[in-house]
Amino acid sequence: MTAAIPDSHRDLLAAPGVGVLSTIGPDGRPQSMAIWFLLDGEVIRTSLHRSRQKYRNMLVTPRATLFVFDPASAYRTIEVRSDVTVADDGDLSFLTRLLSHYGQDLTTFKAPTDDRAVVTFTPARVVTNG
């Protein structure tokens, strides 16, 4: 069952911001990394290079948490615990869309653009504060 993203905190996911993605590493410990993301209806998506550890972590354990705080008030936060699905982004259409959300394009993006995947986070539990 998909958990709803409350209107009170939707703005934190709709604005271009940085979230902390936490996955479970091969040793069973959490691994956290800052990522860009895009709210897409009731799910959240990001683009990852397939060589990244966080990508490999989610293939083994397809669950992750995205944590975002309000830059104006660190006590206003949203934690989205999610089920994860992965799809190919061979034509880079999603990466292009994500970069546009952040005012970038493929020519200004500093990370590799080959071998990209679209990772979709479907909320299973949403916790808000503030």
N, C-alpha and C positions, 0 to 999 in steps of 0.2 A: 504494500500500500504506500502511495506517495504522500509524504507530509507536505502541508501547505507552507509556502513562504509568506509570513504575515505582512500585510500592507505597511505596518509600522516600521519595518526594517528592510523592505524591498529596495528602497533607495540605495542602501549600502551595496547591494548586488547589481543594481542597474547602472551605477556610475562606474567609470573606469577607475579602478583602484587596484590595490595589491592585496591578495589573500594569502593566507598560510595554508598550504595543502599538507595534510598529514596522511601518510600511508604506513603500512606495516612492512618493515624491511625483512630480509631473509633470515635475520637472527631473532625475529619476533619483536623487536623493539620498534617504536615509532620513528619515522623519518619525516621531518618537516622541511618545507621549502616554500619560498615566496613565488607566487605565480600571478599571471594575468588571467582573467576569466571573463566570460560573457553570460549574462542572464538571458536565457532563450525560452520565454514562456515560463513554465514551471520547473525547468531544469537549468543547470549551469553547465557550460562547456568550456573547455580549454584545448589548446593545441600543444602536443608534446612530441619531441623527437623520440623515436623508438629506442634509441640507445640509452636514454636516461634511466637511472635507477628507479625513480618514482613510477615511471611507466611500467617497468618490469615488475615492481612491487604490486601494482594494481592488476596485472595479468594473473599473478598467483593468488592474491587476495583482493577480489573486486569490490572493495569497500574503502572509502576514504572520507576524511573530514576536511571541509573548507571553512576557515575561520577568518572573519573580516571584522575590523573595528572601524568606527567612525573617526576620521582624522580630526574632527572638531571636538570629540569627546571619547577618550579611550575607554570609558565605562559603558558606551553604547556599542554592543557587539551582536553579531549573528554567527552561530555555529551551525553548519549544515552537514549532518552525518548522512552519507550517501551510499547508494549502490552505484557501481561504476560499470559502464559499457564503453567499448572502444570500437572505432570505425576508422577506415582508411581515409586520408585526406590527400590522395595522390595528385589531384588537380589544384591543391592548395586553396580551394575556395573558402573553406572555413578559416584557415590561417589569415587569408586576406581580409575576411570580415572581422576577425578578432583584432588584427592590427589597425584597421580603420577605426574601430571603437577607441583605440588608444592614440589616435592621431599619427599613426605610422603606416608604412606600406612595405612591400617586399624589398624595395631598394634600401630602406633605412633600417630594416630589422637586422640585428647583429648576430642572431643565432642561426644555426643551419636550417635551411628550408627543404632539404631532401628528407625523405623517409618520415613524414609527419603523420600523426594520428590525431583524430578528434576524440577527446575523452569527455563523456557525458556523465554528469553527477545527478542522479535522481534522488531527491531528498527522502530519506527514511525517517529522520527525526530532525527537527529544527529547534534550536535553543537560542533565545534572545535575552539580552540584558539591556537595561536602560531605556 
